[in-house]
Amino acid sequence: MTKSLLPLLLMFMVFISSCHKDETNSTCTPTVVEVTTDVSTPTVWDACHIYVISVNQISVTSTLTIQAGTVVKFKDIAGDNAIQVSTSGRILAEGTTAKPVVFTSYKDDGNGGDTNGDGSATTPARLDWGGIIINSNNCTFTYCHFLFGGEGPSAGAGQPTLEFSYFYGNIDNCTFAYCGGETTYAGYGVVDARYCENNNFHITNSTFYGCIKPLFLSPFNSVGNSNVFHNPANTSEKNQLNGVFMTSTSNEATTDVSWTETEVPFVLTGSLAIGDGMKLILAADVIIKVADLPAIGYNKISLHEGTSSIEGHDLPGVMFTSYFDDANGGDTNGDGNGSIPATGDWYGIQDITATIGTNNFCYAWSSIHYATYP
């Protein structure tokens, strides 16, 4: 090759390379795709389309990959307009900080534009659509926004916006805003995994605000201190029942469990039994509230003295108290001044091996408040 041709060849290679780079980084104007059938084969939803769920419910029985920047909208129709993931199905929704995956209302013009074409005639609101129900252990949601969900299958009913029904998965860096849940202590949470008795369920670095009840989990689930329970742009905007709710269970955890969230209290909706040889590990300033239940002796925490323990119960700021206690951990039951705490609101922390001879075998730690015993 002559020296005179070499510069021309190099210029041609740079030109081809730059064209290829422009093509891969090109943008598109998203078009609307009406989703009316189940996802039964491996499927990819991408940011060049806005996917509108236009039927009562679709099932995912294969792998649905949702790429960064994709917007999924749900029409406000009769029923719970939801996505149901079967045991053979899988959702991989993986956004980025700059391009989150968005699950939202059909009326939401702020994400994906005026998809319903009515200008400003309608605005999105809590309970505009149902939720995503997970019946698989293989689902992942990272950098996703869940907005205006939580409508139940019948009038006046709610449901989770994201439910892991007996199954586990990973949620990381997601935002849940203006979603439902229910106002009773036993009602649904926005993220609800109360029946997932597996410590492989993880929710981290996620944000909840403008919701009714943000998070309802099983006592088998560990919860760290990375989640946020207020609007980062407006710290006064929180959730109506601002806590991490934990359901009761007849089973005992088979692994150690760590609860270290300190922005909001943990709320036990029933009794908690810490299994033989297991530990519940707390951090300083963790508050655990126990709901007032009708059955005497039901709302308690049980330990096997000498073989199970609450590690950190004596750390600064740790407290076990009533669900009605607004002075510690805030107005967790969301009733303003409608209730006040009193001795006997819950049973106490009991040694079920009966090695404590007083107070109905209940501990007398200074961190225990408003219990019947001691």
C-alpha positions, 0 to 999 in steps of 0.5 A: 500500500502506498503512503498516499493511500494510507491517510484515505484508508484511515479516514474511511475507517473513522467514518465507518466507526462513527456511523456505527456509534451514531446508529447504536446510540440513536433515539426513537419516538416511542409508539404505543403497543396495546397488550391484550395477550399473555406473555408465553414466549421469551419477550423483550419490551423496549424503550421505543414502545409504550406498553399499555395493558388493556385487559383485566389481567395478563399472565407471564409464563415465560421470560419477560425482559423490560429494558431501561427507559421502558414505560408500561401503562395500565388502563383503569378498567373494571377489575384489578388490571394486573400482571400475574407471573406464573411459576414458569414465568419471570420478569427482569425489569432492569432500568438505570438511574437515568432511564428507569423502567416505569409502571404507571397509570394510563392517565399519567402524561408525565411518563411517556406523554399523553398516551390516552390523548385527552390533553389535561382532562384526566390526571393520575391518582392512587389506585388507578391500576392493580399490581404485579403478582409474582409467583416465581423465585426468579424476578428482579426489579432494579431502578423501577418506578411504580406509580399510582397502583394498588387497585383491588379486584372489587370496589373499595378493595386494595391490593399490593402494587408488587406482591411476592406471593410465597415467593422471593426476589430482588428489588433494588433502587426502586421508587413506589409513589402514590400507591395503595395498600390498605389502612388496617394493620392486617391489610395489604402493603404496597410491596407485600411479601408477608407469606414469603418465609425465605430470607432470600427476599431482598428490598434495598435502596428503595423509596416510598412516599405518598402511599398508604402502607408501604411495606408488609413482610414476613418475620423471616425477612431481614430488612436493612437501613437503606430504604427511604420512607419519605419523598427525597424532594419533600421530607414532609411527604411520607406514607399514611401508615409509615412503617415496616409491617411484619405479619404473624406466623405459626412457623419459626424462622430457621435463620438469623434475621436482622432488622436495622431500619431506623427511619420508621418502626417495625410493626408486628401484626401478631405474635413473633416466635424466634426459633430455637437457636435463632437470633433477631438482630437489632441496631441502635434506635430500632423501634418495634411496635406491636398491634393491639389484637383482640386475643389475649396473649396472642400479640407477643414476642416469644423466646427460648431462653438460652437458645434464642435471643433478641440481640441488641435489645439493650442498645441505645434507642431500641424500644418495644412499644404499642402500635398506638404510641405516636411519641416513639416512631411517629403516628404509625397507625395513621389516626392522628390523635384518635388513639393513645397508648396504655399498659396492656396494649400488647402482651410482652416478651415471653420466655416460653421455656419458663426459666423466668419465675415472675411476670408470667415468664415475661422479661422486664427490660427497660426498653419494653413499654405498654405491655401487660407483662411485666 
